[in-house]
Amino acid sequence: MGCMVATLDVARRLAVGDVVILDGGTGSQLQAEGVPMDELAWSAWANLAQPGVVQRVHEEYIRAGAQVIITNTYAANRVALEPAGLGGQVAEVNRAAMRAALNARTTAASHPVAVAGSMSSFCPAVMAVPPGDAWFPGLADFREQAQLLAEAGADLIALEMVGGRGYGSLAVQAAAETGLPVWLGVSPYHRADGTLGTLPDLGDGDTLEEVVSALAAPGLAAITIMHARPEVTLDAIEIVRKHYAGPIGVYAETGDWAPPNWVFTGLTPRPYLDHAITGASHGALLIGGSCGVKPEHIALLAARLGDAAR
C-alpha cells in the first residue's frame, strides 16, 4: 500500500468522521520483546542494533488492525542522541527507523497504512537537571529531524509530548516546513490543584490550555492527547475542542515508567477499550495507544471501533 493511498485514506476517514486506528507503544513493545532500553537514548538505539525487531513490532500492529504506525524516532533528535554517543549517527538512526516502518507496511499491510514520523522534546537533560535549567531541542534540531523523516518517506509528522509553548512553536514550525500533514501531540496530567498540566513538566511548565491555545493553528492535521493516563482524556478533549476545530486523537499510556524501562502494570485490553470507546463517543477520531499498549489492545480496538465493526 503506497504512501499517497494511505495518506489520502486517513484524510478521507477523518473528513467523514470515521475512526482511524493507530498503533500502540513502539518503544515499550520493543522492551516487551526483549530489546534492552538505553539509559540515555531509550529505544532509539534499537533502530541500529535490532532493526529487524523494530520492523516486526510494526508488523504486529499492522496485522492487529492499525491504520497508522508511528516510527521509533521519539527519542531520535540530536539533543537526545548526542549524550548517548550517537550524535554522528542522527541521520542513520532516523532513516533506519523509517526503513523499518516502510518495510513493515510492505510486508504486512493488506489495508492502507500511513507512516507517521515521530518527533518529540525527549532528551536526557530534561530528567537530569533542576527545574528551570532544562534544555530542549532547538529549531535547528527539529528541522534536522523533520527533514530526515520527510526525505526517508514519512506520510505525516507526529509531534509527541509537546509540553511547552516556546519549543513547541519551533517543533510545529519545523514540521510544517516539510509540507507534510502535522499532528500536535500533548500529554496532559492532573496537577494537585485539579488543573491539567503538560508533560514533560519540571515544576513550572505550561498548562494544557496554554499550550493548546498557543499552538492550535488551523493548519494542523490533528491534535492528539497522547502518552497520558486514560482518566484525563475527557477533560483534555474539552480543552482542546475550545481552541481547535479539527480532528482530535487519543492514544493513552497504561502502566508506569521506571527509567529506562516501562512497567507493564496497566490496563488489560478490555478495560482499555472501554476508555477508548468513551474517548470516541466524545469526538476523538484517531484512537490507539502509547507506552504499555500492546498489539492485543490494538486488535480489540480495531475489532470494536475500526473497519471490522462495520
C-alpha positions as CSV (number, residue, x, y, z in Angstrom):
1,M,0.0,0.0,0.0
2,G,1.6,3.2,-1.2
3,C,2.1,6.3,0.9
4,M,-0.2,8.5,-1.2
5,V,-3.0,6.0,-0.9
6,A,-2.5,5.7,2.9
7,T,-2.4,9.4,3.4
8,L,-5.5,10.1,1.4
9,D,-7.3,7.2,3.2
10,V,-6.6,8.8,6.6
11,A,-7.7,12.2,5.4
12,R,-10.8,10.8,3.9
13,R,-11.8,8.9,7.0
14,L,-11.2,11.9,9.2
15,A,-13.2,14.2,6.9
16,V,-16.3,11.9,7.1
17,G,-16.0,11.3,10.8
18,D,-14.7,7.7,10.7
19,V,-12.4,6.4,13.4
20,V,-8.8,5.8,12.4
21,I,-6.9,3.1,14.4
22,L,-3.4,3.9,15.5
23,D,-0.7,1.5,16.7
24,G,0.3,1.0,20.4
25,G,3.5,1.7,22.2
26,T,6.6,1.0,20.0
27,G,9.4,1.5,22.5
28,S,7.6,-0.3,25.2
29,Q,6.7,-3.2,22.9
30,L,10.4,-3.5,21.8
31,Q,11.2,-3.8,25.5
32,A,8.5,-6.4,26.0
33,E,10.1,-8.4,23.2
34,G,13.5,-8.4,24.8
35,V,15.2,-5.3,23.4
36,P,17.1,-3.6,26.2
37,M,16.3,0.1,26.7
38,D,19.2,2.5,26.8
39,E,19.6,4.8,29.8
40,L,20.0,7.9,27.5
41,A,18.7,7.0,24.1
42,W,15.8,4.8,25.4
43,S,14.5,2.8,22.4
44,A,16.2,4.8,19.6
45,W,19.4,2.7,19.6
46,A,17.3,-0.3,18.5
47,N,17.0,1.2,15.1
48,L,20.7,0.5,14.6
49,A,21.2,-2.6,16.8
50,Q,18.0,-4.5,16.1
51,P,16.1,-3.1,13.1
52,G,14.5,-6.5,12.4
53,V,12.7,-6.4,15.8
54,V,11.6,-2.8,15.1
55,Q,10.1,-3.9,11.8
56,R,8.5,-6.9,13.5
57,V,6.8,-4.7,16.1
58,H,5.4,-2.5,13.4
59,E,4.1,-5.6,11.5
60,E,2.4,-6.8,14.7
61,Y,0.5,-3.6,15.0
62,I,-0.4,-3.6,11.3
63,R,-1.8,-7.1,11.5
64,A,-3.7,-6.1,14.6
65,G,-5.5,-3.5,12.5
66,A,-3.5,-0.3,12.9
67,Q,-4.1,2.1,10.0
68,V,-1.3,4.4,11.2
69,I,2.0,3.3,12.6
70,I,4.4,5.7,14.3
71,T,8.2,5.4,13.8
72,N,10.6,4.6,16.5
73,T,12.0,8.1,16.5
74,Y,10.5,9.6,19.6
75,A,14.0,9.7,21.2
76,A,15.9,10.3,18.0
77,N,16.5,14.0,17.9
78,R,20.1,15.2,18.0
79,V,19.8,16.5,21.6
80,A,18.7,13.1,22.7
81,L,21.3,11.1,20.7
82,E,24.4,13.1,21.4
83,P,24.6,12.3,25.1
84,A,24.3,8.6,24.2
85,G,27.3,8.9,21.8
86,L,25.1,8.8,18.7
87,G,25.5,12.4,17.6
88,G,27.3,11.3,14.5
89,Q,24.5,8.9,13.6
90,V,21.4,11.0,13.8
91,A,20.6,10.6,10.1
92,E,21.3,6.9,10.2
93,V,19.1,6.3,13.3
94,N,16.1,8.2,11.8
95,R,16.5,6.6,8.3
96,A,16.8,3.1,9.8
97,A,13.6,3.7,11.8
98,M,11.7,4.9,8.7
99,R,13.0,2.0,6.7
100,A,11.8,-0.5,9.3
101,A,8.3,1.1,9.3
102,L,8.1,1.2,5.5
103,N,9.3,-2.4,5.2
104,A,6.7,-3.5,7.7
105,R,4.0,-1.8,5.7
106,T,5.2,-3.6,2.5
107,T,5.4,-6.9,4.3
108,A,2.3,-6.9,6.5
109,A,-0.3,-4.5,5.2
110,S,-3.5,-5.7,3.5
111,H,-5.1,-2.3,4.1
112,P,-3.9,1.3,3.7
113,V,-1.4,2.1,6.4
114,A,0.1,5.6,6.9
115,V,3.6,6.0,8.4
116,A,3.9,8.9,10.9
117,G,7.4,10.2,11.7
118,S,7.6,10.8,15.5
119,M,9.3,13.9,16.8
120,S,9.4,14.9,20.5
121,S,11.2,17.0,23.0
122,F,12.8,13.9,24.5
123,C,16.3,14.5,25.8
124,P,18.1,13.0,28.9
125,A,18.9,16.5,30.2
126,V,15.2,17.1,30.9
127,M,15.3,14.5,33.6
128,A,18.8,15.2,34.9
129,V,18.8,18.9,35.8
130,P,16.9,21.0,38.3
131,P,13.7,22.9,37.3
132,G,14.4,26.0,35.3
133,D,17.6,24.7,33.8
134,A,16.2,22.2,31.4
135,W,17.1,22.4,27.8
136,F,15.1,21.2,24.8
137,P,15.8,20.7,21.1
138,G,16.0,24.0,19.2
139,L,14.7,24.9,15.8
140,A,17.8,23.5,14.0
141,D,17.4,20.2,15.8
142,F,13.7,19.9,15.0
143,R,14.4,21.0,11.4
144,E,17.1,18.3,11.0
145,Q,14.9,15.5,12.2
146,A,11.8,16.7,10.4
147,Q,13.7,16.8,7.1
148,L,15.3,13.4,7.6
149,L,11.9,11.8,8.3
150,A,10.3,13.5,5.3
151,E,13.0,12.6,2.9
152,A,13.0,9.0,4.2
153,G,9.3,8.6,3.3
154,A,7.1,9.7,6.2
155,D,3.5,10.3,5.3
156,L,3.0,12.8,8.1
157,I,4.8,14.2,11.2
158,A,3.5,13.3,14.6
159,L,4.8,15.7,17.2
160,E,4.6,13.9,20.6
161,M,4.6,15.1,24.2
162,V,4.9,18.8,23.4
163,G,4.7,20.4,26.8
164,G,5.8,24.0,26.3
165,R,4.7,26.9,24.1
166,G,8.3,28.0,23.3
167,Y,10.0,24.9,22.0
168,G,6.5,23.6,20.9
169,S,6.2,26.5,18.4
170,L,9.6,25.6,17.0
171,A,8.7,22.0,16.6
172,V,5.4,22.9,14.8
173,Q,7.3,25.3,12.5
174,A,10.0,22.7,11.6
175,A,7.4,20.0,10.9
176,A,5.2,22.3,8.8
177,E,8.2,23.3,6.7
178,T,8.3,19.7,5.3
179,G,4.9,20.2,3.7
180,L,3.6,17.1,5.3
181,P,0.5,16.9,7.5
182,V,1.4,17.7,11.1
183,W,-0.2,16.2,14.3
184,L,0.4,18.1,17.6
185,G,0.6,15.6,20.5
186,V,0.2,16.8,24.1
187,S,0.4,14.8,27.3
188,P,-1.8,16.2,30.0
189,Y,-1.9,15.2,33.6
190,H,-3.9,16.3,36.6
191,R,-2.0,18.7,38.9
192,A,-2.6,18.9,42.6
193,D,-4.9,21.8,42.2
194,G,-7.0,19.9,39.7
195,T,-5.9,21.8,36.5
196,L,-4.3,20.0,33.6
197,G,-0.6,20.5,33.2
198,T,1.5,19.1,30.3
199,L,4.4,16.7,30.3
200,P,7.4,17.0,30.4
201,D,6.9,19.3,33.4
202,L,9.8,20.1,35.7
203,G,7.8,22.2,38.1
204,D,6.9,25.4,36.2
205,G,5.6,24.1,32.9
206,D,2.7,25.4,30.9
207,T,-0.8,24.3,31.4
208,L,-2.6,22.2,28.7
209,E,-4.8,25.2,27.9
210,E,-1.8,27.5,27.5
211,V,0.0,25.0,25.1
212,V,-3.1,24.3,23.0
213,S,-4.3,27.9,22.8
214,A,-0.8,29.0,21.6
215,L,-0.1,26.2,19.2
216,A,-3.6,25.1,17.8
217,A,-3.1,26.6,14.3
218,P,-5.9,25.8,11.8
219,G,-3.2,24.2,9.5
220,L,-2.6,21.3,11.9
221,A,-4.0,18.0,10.6
222,A,-4.9,16.9,14.1
223,I,-4.2,17.4,17.8
224,T,-3.6,14.2,19.8
225,I,-3.9,13.6,23.5
226,M,-1.1,11.0,23.9
227,H,1.1,9.3,26.5
228,A,-1.4,10.4,29.2
229,R,-3.4,8.5,31.7
230,P,-6.8,7.3,30.2
231,E,-8.7,9.1,33.0
232,V,-7.6,12.6,31.8
233,T,-9.0,12.1,28.3
234,L,-12.4,13.7,28.6
235,D,-11.2,16.8,30.4
236,A,-8.4,17.1,27.8
237,I,-10.7,16.7,24.8
238,E,-12.9,19.5,26.3
239,I,-9.9,21.9,26.5
240,V,-8.6,21.0,23.0
241,R,-12.0,21.5,21.4
242,K,-12.3,25.0,22.9
243,H,-9.3,26.1,20.7
244,Y,-9.3,23.7,17.8
245,A,-12.0,22.6,15.4
246,G,-10.1,19.8,13.6
247,P,-9.7,16.1,14.3
248,I,-8.7,15.0,17.8
249,G,-6.8,11.8,18.6
250,V,-6.4,9.9,21.8
251,Y,-3.6,7.3,22.4
252,A,-3.1,6.9,26.1
253,E,-0.4,5.1,28.2
254,T,-1.1,2.4,30.7
255,G,1.3,1.2,33.3
256,D,4.3,3.1,34.9
257,W,7.7,4.4,34.0
258,A,10.8,3.3,35.8
259,P,13.5,4.8,33.6
260,P,14.6,3.5,31.2
261,N,12.0,0.7,31.4
262,W,8.3,0.6,31.2
263,V,6.4,-1.3,33.9
264,F,3.6,-3.3,32.5
265,T,1.1,-3.0,35.3
266,G,-1.6,-1.2,33.4
267,L,-5.0,-1.9,31.9
268,T,-5.6,-5.1,30.0
269,P,-7.2,-4.8,26.6
270,R,-10.9,-4.9,27.6
271,P,-10.8,-2.0,30.2
272,Y,-8.5,-0.1,27.9
273,L,-11.1,-0.5,25.2
274,D,-13.8,1.0,27.5
275,H,-11.7,4.1,27.9
276,A,-11.1,4.3,24.1
277,I,-14.9,3.9,23.4
278,T,-15.5,6.8,25.8
279,G,-13.0,9.0,24.0
280,A,-14.5,8.1,20.7
281,S,-18.0,8.9,22.0
282,H,-16.7,12.4,22.8
283,G,-15.4,13.1,19.4
284,A,-11.9,11.5,19.2
285,L,-11.3,10.1,15.7
286,L,-7.7,8.9,16.0
287,I,-7.6,6.1,18.5
288,G,-4.7,4.0,19.6
289,G,-2.2,3.7,22.4
290,S,1.3,4.6,23.6
291,C,3.6,3.0,26.2
292,G,2.1,-0.1,27.8
293,V,-0.4,-0.6,25.0
294,K,0.3,-3.8,23.1
295,P,-0.8,-5.4,19.8
296,E,-3.6,-7.3,21.6
297,H,-5.0,-3.9,22.8
298,I,-5.0,-2.6,19.3
299,A,-6.6,-5.7,17.9
300,L,-9.6,-5.2,20.2
301,L,-9.8,-1.5,19.4
302,A,-9.8,-2.4,15.6
303,A,-12.5,-5.0,16.1
304,R,-14.8,-2.7,18.0
305,L,-14.0,0.7,16.5
306,G,-12.4,0.1,13.2
307,D,-13.4,-1.4,9.9
308,A,-14.2,-4.8,11.5
309,A,-17.0,-3.1,13.4
310,R,-18.9,-2.2,10.2
